[in-house]
Amino acid sequence: MDGLFSRFTSAPVASKPPPLFFNAFLRSVKVVLPDGMLASSSVAASVFSSFLFAMMIFVFIFWPKSAKRLPRKFLVPASASNETERKWRPKPRFVKPKKFSKESKEFGEEYAGDFSSDSDDEEGDEKRIVVGPKEIPAVVKEMKEKVKRNANVPIEKRIEQLTQLKRLVKENEEAICDALYYDMGRPRLEAFIYDVFIPLRSIEQSLKHCRRWNPKYKKANEHSLAQISQPSTQWLEPQPFGLALVIAPWNFPFLLALGPVVSAITAGCSVVVRPSNDAKYSAKLLHDLIAQYMDPDVCRVVGAGHPGDGIDTMNAVLDQKEFDVVFFTGSSRVGRIVAKKCAEHLTPCVLELGGKNPVIVSEDCGNVDLAAKQCVWGRMLNCGQQCVSPDYVLVHESIEKEFTEKCEKWVKTFFPRYDVPEAMGRLGGPEARIAMMAKEAEEMKNSKAENIICGGKVIEVLKMAEPTIVKVLDADKAVCMRKEAFAPILSILAVKSTEEAIEFINDKYPNPLSLYIFSKSAKTQRLILDNTKSGGVCINSVIYQAGHEGLPFGGVGESGYGSHHGLAGVESFRRWKPVLQKTRWLSWFDFGLVSDSNIVYPPYGMKLHLVKSLLRLARLF
């Protein structure tokens, strides 16, 4: 050891004594290291300093960073009644729905309360102003006029409104969960994750990256001396579309309304939200909360609480040519109608639709029990009323029997009783849809093209559906394979190979919104990915890709077009405006040969040959 460090001890080293705060470190090191390891105190001090510097770099790079704190002016409490309160913030006209009680836990019981205010103010006792088909044109025109005056919402205003949206969700978590229970009996855990936690995560991400996602400009990609536009400077500027329309469905009334609203506000748009009255308590709650927390020049809700089936309000908003972009989430049938209406006004639209989402369980999946568990869990979430849920499973015939038994086991484990509120919720949507489901359930029982392994009951009066596993014998005649099963029904089909499963998907139900793969083989995974087309893919699990804010979420073909989530959602509500500035100061030196060349002006004569020669010369550069 002495020989190893002789180069440090062979000559005296002139050094200053170490500072006092190194003493403890030196003593601890000398206890561990052999004698002669430390040639001098300066070497130890250098080691210690390097260690501290490395730790500082590590903390700076890898320590989780929280969102920047907002200026105090954006943190005015909603209860404040001083001069600093926003003039546009009206007095609250909303009272939270009555919370759960022992008397109100009977499943199927209608909520007996109302949404009128319990405030002592005369203004708070006013009834909710319902924006119906007659009022929609005036509201849209008013917002459009304000958008024309302020085409680009300032970054500070966007951050302010996103902060208000965050407070809206956080301060009304219980009310949101209660409204979802009254509408469709949704379990509180599912309500919290889908309609509280995920929207909050989306808002926080937009707050964190709002400035970075909205630069003043970005450089153009192409720059070449061979372009006839030279000499010039080119760049791109983000330009919000303007006034956006968000049409939200009933199955996730807060998640699928607030998600696009966050993207639109981050991009600099003003938003009109049209919720579905098939989830009437959630629609009324969303209307009241938006009116209470948000600037009416930036975000408004129309159609909430309007009686009827909602077709009149849908037609009223789609007939307005003032909208600059439309974001629709719903069925493929209605999506075609929306696209046709938008085409009449040449309005760009984003369609988030559905479809029959397949699951491929290969022979080498490894854990059949886990695959069955994931499929049952994903299918039964929100009573099967989710556009990304697994619809049918293509399982290899060698493990088909085991997979079916495991699915039946997990159904009985997850749902020992399905007719209680805490189980899986109840069916939502129009009454006609539930009646149709009850009719189809009877057809399935009598069908020879499919066998019901477990479940199969639909209680129309209580809007209840039993978790159902179906073994499909003939996909062309099976009732469960006619269309997207927006219900707790999981269909199982046996296939002989992965290639057969791929062929079935491409021939029968192409372009699904989601595709799920259970396989340990990278070769099998790549085979499926390269030979199928879908909006998104999740391997060895289900649904998670739809909730990842870093991944764009959208469909392809029959399942829609466009996307949202994170930066991809922001891009759906804006365009990049190209700008080119011609350089003119060179005219003092080149006599117009380059900066304002006469070649481009008529008469042309023999200029064609000269242009070609100049372009060949420019390639040398």
DAKA-V199709 format. One line per field, one symbol per residue. psi: psi as a letter, one per 30 degrees, with the letter a starting at -180 (. if undefined). A space follows every 50 residues. Layout:
psi: ???
This chain:
psi: eeeegfffffkkkjllklleffeeeeeeefeellkfejelfeeeeeeeee eeeeeeeeeeefkkklkkkllfffhklffkhaffkkffjlkkgkkklklk lefggkkfkkkfalglkglfkeeffllkjkjaeefeeeeeeeeeeeeeei fjkleeeeeeeeeeeeeeeefheeeeeeeeeeeggkkeeeeeeegeeeee eeeeeeeegeeefilellklekjkffkfflklkklkkkjkeckkkjjkaf eifeefeeeeeeeeeefgllkkkjlkgfieeeeeeeeeeeeeflkffekl klfkfklaffeeeeeeeffjffkfkkjkkaleeeeeeeeeeefeghkklk jjabljjlkjjlfhfdjeeeeeeeeeeeefkhhgikfgkkelkjkkffge eeeeeeeeefeeeeiekfhlefdgalkaaleeeeeeeeeeeeeeegkffl kjelbfkjjeefhkkkkkkkjkejfffkefgeakjilikkkkkklfleee eeeeefeeilhlekkkkjkfkeeeeeeeefglklelkkkgalfeffgjff kkklakbfgalllakbeeeeffglljjkkkjkkfffffeghgeeeikfef klkebgfeeeeeeeeeefff.
